[in-house]
């Protein structure tokens, strides 16, 4: 099953700046064959359910290996079975209506 996901990985107990940890997770997502779209509060990805979930686990493992004692992740997931849909489709739909 294909899934669209928003992922926000937050290392805890590592201080105020987390950009190095976010960058590590972005590398994990790319290595998993996903095409991450970073934004100010997380990252969007799309792919097969198993691949996305495995990549989230690998993000946790990478962030822990960097020394984070705790990792908290928020996920938003969207699936459809009536037709194919991409992240770009969702954005284009709204942008087209906003241009009105």
Contact map, one row per residue, 1 for C-alpha under 8 A:
1110000000000000000000000000000000000000000000011000000000000000000000000000001000000000000000000000
1111000000000000000000000000000000000000000001111000000000000000000000000000001100000000000000000000
1111100000000000000000000000000000000000000001111001000000000000000000000000111100000000000000000000
0111110000000000000000000000000000000000000111100000000000000000000000000000111000000110000000000000
0011111000000000000000000000000000000000000111000001000000000000000000000011110000000000000000000000
0001111100000000000000000000000000000000011110000000000000000000000000000111100000000000000000000000
0000111110000000000000000000000000000000011110000000000100000000000000001111000000000000000000000000
0000011111000000000000000000000000000000111000000000000000000000000000001110000000000000000000000000
0000001111100000000001001000000000000000010000000000000000110000000000111100000000000000000000000000
0000000111110000010001000000000000000000000000000000000000000000000000111000000000000000000000000000
0000000011111100010010000000000000000000000000000000000000000010000111110000000000000000000000000000
0000000001111110000000000000000000000000000000000000000000000000000111110000000000000000000000000000
0000000000111110000000000000000000000000000000000000000000000000000111000000000000000000000000000000
0000000000111111110000000000000000000000000000000000000000000000001110000000000000000000000000000000
0000000000011111110000000000000000000000000000000000000000000000000000000000000000000000000000000000
0000000000000111110000000000000000000000000000000000000000000000000000000000000000000000000000000000
0000000000000111111100000000000000000000000000000000000000000000000000000000000000000000000000000000
0000000001100111111111000000000000000000000000000000000000000000000000000000000000000000000000000000
0000000000000000111111100000000000000000000000000000000000000000000000000000000000000000000000000000
0000000000000000111111110000000000000000000000000000000000000000000000000000000000000000000000000000
0000000000100000011111111000000000000000000000000000000000000010010000000000000000000000000000000000
0000000011000000011111111100000000000000000000000000000000000000000000000000000000000000000000000000
0000000000000000001111111110000000000000000000000000000000000000000000000000000000000000000000000000
0000000000000000000111111111000000000000000000000000000000100110000000000000000000000000000000000000
0000000010000000000011111111100000000000000000000000000000100110000000000000000000000000000000000000
0000000000000000000001111111110000010000000000000000000000000000000000000000000000000000000000000000
0000000000000000000000111111111000000000000000000000000000000000000000000000000000000000000000000000
0000000000000000000000011111111100000000000000000000001001100100000000000000000000000000000000000000
0000000000000000000000001111111111110000000000000000001100100000000000000000000000000000000000000000
0000000000000000000000000111111111110000000000000000000000000000000000000000000000000000000000000000
0000000000000000000000000011111111000000000000000000000000000000000000000000000000000000000000000000
0000000000000000000000000001111111000000000000000010001000000000000000000000000000000000000000000000
0000000000000000000000000000111111100000000000000000000000000000000000000000000000000000000000000000
0000000000000000000000000000111111110000000011100001000000000000000000000000000000000000000000000000
0000000000000000000000000000110011111000000011000000000000000000000000000000000000000000000000000000
0000000000000000000000000100110001111100001110000000000000000000000000000000000000000000000000000000
0000000000000000000000000000000000111110001110000000000000000000000000000000000000000000000000000000
0000000000000000000000000000000000011111011100000000000000000000000000000000000000000000000000000000
0000000000000000000000000000000000001111111100000000000000000000000000000000000000000000000000000000
0000000000000000000000000000000000000111110000000000000000000000000000000000000000000000000000000000
0000000100000000000000000000000000000011111000000000000000000000000000000000000000000000000000000000
0000011110000000000000000000000000000111111100000000000000000000000000000000000000000000000000000000
0000011100000000000000000000000000011110111110000000000000000000000000000000000000000000000000000000
0001111000000000000000000000000000011110011111000000000000000000000000000000000000000010000000000000
0001111000000000000000000000000001111000001111100001000000000000000000000000000000000010000000000000
0111100000000000000000000000000001100000000111110001000000000000000000000000000000000110000000000000
0111000000000000000000000000000001000000000011111011000000000000000000000000000000000000000000000000
1110000000000000000000000000000000000000000001111111000000000000000000000000000000000000000000000000
1110000000000000000000000000000000000000000000111111100000000000000000000000000000000000000000000000
0000000000000000000000000000000000000000000000011111110000000000000000000000000000000000000000000000
0000000000000000000000000000000100000000000000111111111000000000000000000000000000000000000000000000
0010100000000000000000000000000001000000000011111111111100000000000000000000000000000000000000000000
0000000000000000000000000000000000000000000000001111111110000000000000000000000000000000000000000000
0000000000000000000000000000000000000000000000000111111111000000000000000000000000000000000000000000
0000000000000000000000000001100100000000000000000011111111100000000000000000000000000000000000000000
0000001000000000000000000000100000000000000000000001111111110000000000000000000000000000000000000000
0000000000000000000000000000000000000000000000000000111111111000000000000000000000000000000000000000
0000000000000000000000000001000000000000000000000000011111111100000000000000000000000000000000000000
0000000010000000000000011001100000000000000000000000001111111110000000000000000000000000000000000000
0000000010000000000000000000000000000000000000000000000111111111000000100000000000000000000000000000
0000000000000000000000000000000000000000000000000000000011111111100000000000000000000000000000000000
0000000000000000000000011001000000000000000000000000000001111111110000000000000000000000000000000000
0000000000100000000010011000000000000000000000000000000000111111111100100000000000000000000000000000
0000000000000000000000000000000000000000000000000000000000011111111111100000000000000000000000000000
0000000000000000000000000000000000000000000000000000000000001111111100000000000000000000000000000000
0000000000000000000010000000000000000000000000000000000000000111111100000000000000000000000000000000
0000000000000100000000000000000000000000000000000000000000000011111110000000000000000000000000000000
0000000000111100000000000000000000000000000000000000000000000011111111100000000000000000000000000000
0000000000111100000000000000000000000000000000000000000000000001001111100000000000000000000000000000
0000000000111000000000000000000000000000000000000000000000000001000111110000000000000000000000000000
0000000011110000000000000000000000000000000000000000000000010011000111111000000000000000000000000000
0000000011110000000000000000000000000000000000000000000000000000000001111100000000000000000000000000
0000001111000000000000000000000000000000000000000000000000000000000000111110000000000000000000000000
0000011110000000000000000000000000000000000000000000000000000000000000011111000000000000000000000000
0000111100000000000000000000000000000000000000000000000000000000000000001111100000000000000000000000
0000111000000000000000000000000000000000000000000000000000000000000000000111110000000000000000000000
0011110000000000000000000000000000000000000000000000000000000000000000000011111000000000000000000000
0011100000000000000000000000000000000000000000000000000000000000000000000001111100000000000000000000
1111000000000000000000000000000000000000000000000000000000000000000000000000111110000000000000000000
0110000000000000000000000000000000000000000000000000000000000000000000000000011111111000000000000000
0000000000000000000000000000000000000000000000000000000000000000000000000000001111110000000000000000
0000000000000000000000000000000000000000000000000000000000000000000000000000000111110000000000000000
0000000000000000000000000000000000000000000000000000000000000000000000000000000111111000000000000000
0000000000000000000000000000000000000000000000000000000000000000000000000000000111111100000000000000
0000000000000000000000000000000000000000000000000000000000000000000000000000000100111110110000000000
0001000000000000000000000000000000000000000001000000000000000000000000000000000000011111110000000000
0001000000000000000000000000000000000000000111000000000000000000000000000000000000001111111000000000
0000000000000000000000000000000000000000000000000000000000000000000000000000000000000111111100000000
0000000000000000000000000000000000000000000000000000000000000000000000000000000000001111111110000000
0000000000000000000000000000000000000000000000000000000000000000000000000000000000001111111111000000
0000000000000000000000000000000000000000000000000000000000000000000000000000000000000011111111100000
0000000000000000000000000000000000000000000000000000000000000000000000000000000000000001111111110000
0000000000000000000000000000000000000000000000000000000000000000000000000000000000000000111111111000
0000000000000000000000000000000000000000000000000000000000000000000000000000000000000000011111111100
0000000000000000000000000000000000000000000000000000000000000000000000000000000000000000001111111110
0000000000000000000000000000000000000000000000000000000000000000000000000000000000000000000111111111
0000000000000000000000000000000000000000000000000000000000000000000000000000000000000000000011111111
0000000000000000000000000000000000000000000000000000000000000000000000000000000000000000000001111111
0000000000000000000000000000000000000000000000000000000000000000000000000000000000000000000000111111
0000000000000000000000000000000000000000000000000000000000000000000000000000000000000000000000011111
